[in-house]
Amino acid sequence: MNDNKDLDIYCLSFDNKLRKSTMFSKFKNFNNIVKFYKGVGFDDKRMFIKDTALSCMLGHMDMIKDFYNNSQDKYAIFCEDDIVIHKNLNDIVNQLINNKSQDFDIILLGYLLNYKLSSSDHSKKNSINDKYDLHSYNDELWGAQMYLISRTYAKYLIENFDLSYAIKSKVFPETHTVYSSDWIITKKTNNRFLVYPPLCLENGDIQKYDHLGQYNFHKICYDLHINTDFI
């Protein structure tokens, strides 16, 4: 792969024409090839239970399989369809990839963080440039709005967390991790980082959250990091 190319983006957009159209318009600002994936409905034969987390996770895994099986690139970007994107996404991601001092399986480009990090924070692992840093994160960080993964990690996820694992996670919850992108994709490696400040945010449409705590949490995360550089 040419490290200076703009990476392919895989976007999960399930049964929402407005969101897909909005994301299509946003991506016109970038030079990436964007592959929209329609997602996994409850009528899919793999849906052994009607569960939105299972549907979402299978959608993410299908995109990762598409990348691994049909691309020769070493890295790819994956995202959901309810986001805003920083206008410098491609430049910063290329700097991340070209930064040979920091190998990685996954870098979160978008996530939920209700406080600010600093360059002096103990979680800082590396500087990307004078504005962006790489930080480690723990299991309490949530969000798979947008992430960058390596081909090696894609292979690991495909080989270890297929549908049989999803079934086992329901039958044996005490020994198997919840089958969710927040628990599997973003957490099943120690070679994981986030880029800060974030390059992607949820779009601020928080009216869908009926739970007051969730409503406030998502609002704080958005308000804290949004600025005019996001599209």
C-alpha positions in Angstrom: 0.0 0.0 0.0 1.1 3.5 -0.7 1.1 5.1 2.8 0.2 8.5 1.3 -3.0 7.5 -0.4 -6.3 8.3 1.1 -7.7 5.1 2.7 -10.9 3.4 1.8 -13.7 4.1 4.2 -16.4 1.5 5.1 -19.6 3.1 6.4 -22.3 1.1 8.1 -25.7 2.6 7.3 -28.7 0.4 8.2 -32.1 1.2 6.8 -31.9 5.0 7.0 -31.9 6.8 3.6 -31.6 10.2 5.2 -28.5 9.3 7.1 -26.9 7.6 4.1 -27.6 10.6 1.9 -26.1 13.0 4.6 -23.0 10.8 4.9 -22.6 10.7 1.1 -22.6 14.5 1.0 -20.1 14.7 3.8 -17.7 12.3 2.1 -17.7 14.4 -1.0 -15.3 16.6 0.9 -12.7 13.8 1.0 -10.8 11.9 -1.6 -11.6 8.5 -0.2 -13.4 5.6 -1.8 -16.4 5.1 0.5 -18.2 1.7 0.6 -21.6 1.9 2.2 -22.8 -1.3 3.8 -26.6 -1.8 4.2 -26.2 -3.6 7.5 -27.8 -6.8 8.9 -31.5 -6.9 9.4 -33.5 -9.1 11.6 -34.4 -11.2 8.6 -30.8 -12.2 8.1 -30.3 -15.9 8.7 -27.5 -15.2 11.1 -29.8 -13.3 13.5 -30.5 -16.1 15.9 -32.1 -13.6 18.2 -33.6 -10.2 17.5 -31.0 -8.0 19.0 -29.8 -4.6 17.8 -26.3 -5.1 19.3 -25.9 -8.4 17.3 -27.1 -6.7 14.2 -24.7 -3.8 14.6 -21.7 -6.1 15.4 -22.4 -8.4 12.4 -22.5 -5.3 10.2 -19.1 -4.2 11.5 -17.7 -7.6 11.0 -19.0 -7.9 7.4 -17.3 -4.6 6.6 -14.0 -5.9 8.1 -14.3 -9.1 6.1 -14.9 -7.1 2.9 -11.7 -5.2 3.6 -9.6 -8.3 4.4 -10.9 -10.4 1.5 -11.2 -7.8 -1.2 -8.5 -5.2 -0.5 -4.7 -5.3 -0.6 -4.3 -2.3 1.7 -2.7 -2.7 5.1 -5.2 -0.4 6.8 -8.8 0.8 6.5 -11.2 3.1 8.2 -14.6 2.0 9.4 -17.4 4.2 10.6 -21.1 4.5 11.4 -23.6 6.9 9.8 -24.5 9.3 12.6 -21.2 11.3 12.7 -19.4 14.5 11.9 -15.9 14.3 10.5 -12.9 16.6 10.9 -11.9 18.2 7.7 -8.2 17.1 8.2 -9.1 13.4 8.6 -7.0 12.2 5.7 -3.9 14.2 6.6 -3.9 13.1 10.3 -4.6 9.4 9.4 -1.7 9.4 6.9 0.5 10.8 9.6 -0.6 8.1 12.0 0.2 5.4 9.4 3.6 6.9 8.5 4.5 7.3 12.2 6.7 4.2 12.3 7.5 4.6 16.0 4.1 3.4 17.0 2.7 0.1 15.7 -1.0 -0.5 16.3 -3.9 -2.9 15.8 -6.6 -0.3 16.1 -6.7 3.5 16.6 -10.0 5.1 17.6 -10.7 8.2 15.5 -14.1 8.8 17.0 -15.3 7.8 20.5 -17.2 9.0 23.5 -15.1 11.1 25.9 -16.7 13.5 28.4 -13.5 15.2 29.5 -10.4 16.6 27.8 -7.0 15.0 27.6 -3.7 16.9 27.6 -0.3 16.2 26.2 1.0 15.7 29.7 -1.6 13.0 30.5 -0.2 9.7 31.7 -2.1 8.0 28.9 -0.1 9.8 26.2 2.1 7.4 24.2 3.2 9.4 21.2 2.9 12.7 19.4 1.6 12.8 15.9 2.2 16.5 15.3 2.0 19.7 17.4 -1.7 19.3 17.9 -2.5 15.5 17.9 -1.3 12.8 20.2 -1.8 9.1 20.5 -3.2 7.9 23.9 -3.8 4.5 25.4 -7.3 3.8 26.7 -9.0 1.4 29.1 -12.1 -0.8 29.0 -14.2 2.1 30.3 -14.0 4.0 27.0 -17.0 3.6 24.7 -17.7 4.2 21.1 -16.9 2.8 17.7 -18.0 5.8 15.7 -14.9 5.6 13.5 -11.7 3.5 13.8 -8.6 2.6 11.8 -7.5 -1.0 11.9 -4.6 -3.0 10.5 -5.0 -5.9 8.1 -3.4 -8.1 10.8 -6.0 -7.2 13.4 -8.8 -7.7 10.8 -7.6 -11.2 10.3 -7.5 -11.8 14.1 -11.1 -10.5 14.5 -12.4 -12.6 11.7 -10.7 -15.8 12.9 -11.7 -15.5 16.5 -15.1 -13.6 16.7 -17.4 -15.1 14.1 -21.0 -16.1 14.5 -20.2 -19.2 16.6 -18.6 -16.9 19.1 -21.7 -14.7 19.1 -23.8 -17.7 19.9 -21.4 -18.9 22.7 -21.5 -15.4 24.2 -25.2 -15.8 24.7 -25.0 -19.4 26.0 -21.9 -18.8 28.2 -22.0 -15.1 29.2 -19.8 -15.8 32.2 -16.8 -16.9 30.0 -17.4 -15.1 26.7 -17.4 -11.3 26.0 -20.5 -9.6 25.0 -20.8 -9.7 21.2 -20.7 -6.0 20.5 -18.3 -3.6 18.7 -17.7 -1.8 22.0 -16.5 -4.9 23.6 -14.9 -6.9 20.8 -13.5 -4.7 18.0 -12.3 -1.8 20.2 -11.1 -3.9 23.2 -9.6 -7.3 22.0 -6.0 -6.1 21.8 -3.6 -4.3 24.0 -2.1 -2.7 21.0 -4.9 -0.1 20.9 -4.9 3.7 20.9 -7.0 6.7 20.4 -6.1 9.9 18.6 -6.8 13.1 20.5 -8.4 15.4 19.8 -10.9 13.2 18.1 -11.3 13.2 14.3 -14.9 12.1 14.4 -17.9 12.8 16.7 -21.4 11.6 17.0 -23.5 14.2 15.1 -25.2 15.7 18.2 -28.6 14.2 17.5 -29.2 13.1 21.1 -33.0 13.2 21.2 -33.0 9.5 20.5 -31.8 8.8 24.1 -34.7 8.3 26.5 -32.4 7.7 29.4 -31.4 11.0 31.0 -28.0 9.8 31.9 -27.3 8.7 28.4 -28.7 11.9 27.0 -26.5 14.1 29.2 -23.4 11.9 28.6 -23.7 12.1 24.8 -24.4 15.8 24.9 -21.4 16.5 27.0 -19.1 14.5 24.7 -20.4 16.3 21.7 -20.4 19.9 23.2 -16.9 19.4 24.6 -15.2 18.5 21.3 -17.2 20.0 18.5 -15.8 23.0 16.5 -16.0 24.5 13.1 -13.5 22.1 11.6 -16.0 19.3 11.7 -18.1 18.6 8.6 
